[in-house]
């Protein structure tokens, strides 16, 4: 039922599929990436239950992929993100030193106006 995409781009090809064909394609992809090893407890817990449209339960997510999946945050907290990503802010002393080393003679207004031309 699902054949290779012709000369169209992949997104165009996928957009032309019916919902049933899309579900079949997703199932084929999921089957192709499953490992033959039995499911571990975390994998069993990660199953996606079927929705009202009758989509079958998804197979467990392989362990080598699970380590990259993080739960979605309820609320985005800027301070927590800054700590998590190790953001230290701008070192203004270093920035000012670089500006002096560049020794720019033109006024900043002229330089900015040249960018917008």
C-alpha positions as CSV (number, residue, x, y, z in Angstrom):
1,X,0.0,0.0,0.0
2,X,2.8,2.4,0.8
3,X,5.4,2.7,-1.9
4,X,8.4,4.9,-2.3
5,X,8.0,8.6,-2.9
6,X,8.3,9.6,-6.5
7,X,9.8,12.9,-7.6
8,X,7.9,14.9,-4.9
9,X,9.6,15.9,-1.7
10,X,9.0,13.7,1.3
11,X,6.8,16.2,3.1
12,X,4.6,16.6,0.0
13,X,4.4,12.8,-0.4
14,X,3.4,12.4,3.3
15,X,0.8,15.2,3.1
16,X,-0.9,13.3,0.3
17,X,-1.3,10.1,2.4
18,X,-4.6,9.2,4.0
19,X,-4.7,8.9,7.8
20,X,-4.8,5.2,7.5
21,X,-1.7,5.2,5.3
22,X,0.1,7.5,7.7
23,X,-0.6,5.2,10.6
24,X,0.7,2.2,8.6
25,X,3.8,4.1,7.7
26,X,4.4,5.0,11.4
27,X,3.9,1.3,12.3
28,X,6.4,0.2,9.7
29,X,9.0,2.7,10.9
30,X,8.4,1.6,14.5
31,X,8.8,-2.0,13.6
32,X,12.0,-1.3,11.7
33,X,13.7,0.3,14.7
34,X,12.7,-2.2,17.4
35,X,15.4,-4.3,18.9
36,X,14.8,-8.1,19.2
37,X,15.6,-8.0,22.9
38,X,12.7,-8.3,25.3
39,X,11.3,-5.1,26.7
40,X,12.7,-3.9,30.0
41,X,10.5,-2.4,32.8
42,X,11.2,1.3,31.6
43,X,10.3,0.3,28.1
44,X,7.1,-1.3,29.2
45,X,6.2,1.8,31.2
46,X,6.9,4.0,28.1
47,X,4.1,2.5,25.9
48,X,1.7,4.9,24.4
49,X,-1.9,3.9,24.8
50,X,-4.3,3.8,21.9
51,X,-6.4,6.8,21.3
52,X,-10.1,7.1,20.4
53,X,-9.4,6.6,16.7
54,X,-8.3,3.1,17.2
55,X,-4.5,3.5,16.7
56,X,-2.9,0.4,18.3
57,X,-0.6,0.7,21.3
58,X,2.9,1.8,20.3
59,X,5.8,-0.5,20.8
60,X,8.2,0.3,23.6
61,X,10.8,2.9,23.0
62,X,14.3,1.4,22.8
63,X,16.6,2.1,25.8
64,X,19.3,3.8,23.6
65,X,16.6,6.4,22.6
66,X,15.0,6.7,26.0
67,X,18.0,8.4,27.5
68,X,17.4,11.4,25.2
69,X,13.7,11.8,26.1
70,X,12.9,14.3,28.8
71,X,9.5,15.0,30.3
72,X,7.9,18.1,29.2
73,X,8.0,21.0,31.6
74,X,4.8,22.3,33.1
75,X,6.1,25.8,33.2
76,X,9.2,27.4,31.6
77,X,11.4,28.9,34.3
78,X,14.2,31.1,32.9
79,X,16.4,30.9,35.9
80,X,16.2,27.0,35.9
81,X,17.0,26.9,32.2
82,X,20.0,29.2,32.7
83,X,21.3,27.0,35.5
84,X,20.7,23.8,33.5
85,X,22.5,25.1,30.4
86,X,25.3,26.7,32.3
87,X,24.6,30.3,31.1
88,X,27.0,32.7,32.7
89,X,26.0,36.0,31.1
90,X,28.1,38.5,29.2
91,X,31.5,39.3,30.4
92,X,31.4,43.0,29.9
93,X,35.0,43.6,30.8
94,X,36.1,41.2,28.1
95,X,33.6,42.7,25.7
96,X,34.9,46.3,26.3
97,X,38.5,45.0,25.9
98,X,37.6,43.5,22.5
99,X,35.9,46.8,21.4
100,X,39.1,48.7,22.3
101,X,41.2,46.2,20.4
102,X,39.1,46.6,17.3
103,X,39.8,50.4,17.4
104,X,36.7,51.3,15.4
105,X,36.9,55.0,14.3
106,X,33.5,55.4,12.7
107,X,30.5,56.4,14.9
108,X,28.3,53.5,15.7
109,X,25.3,55.2,14.1
110,X,27.2,55.2,10.7
111,X,28.1,51.5,11.1
112,X,24.5,50.6,11.9
113,X,23.1,52.6,9.0
114,X,25.4,50.7,6.7
115,X,23.9,47.4,7.8
116,X,20.3,48.5,6.9
117,X,21.1,49.6,3.3
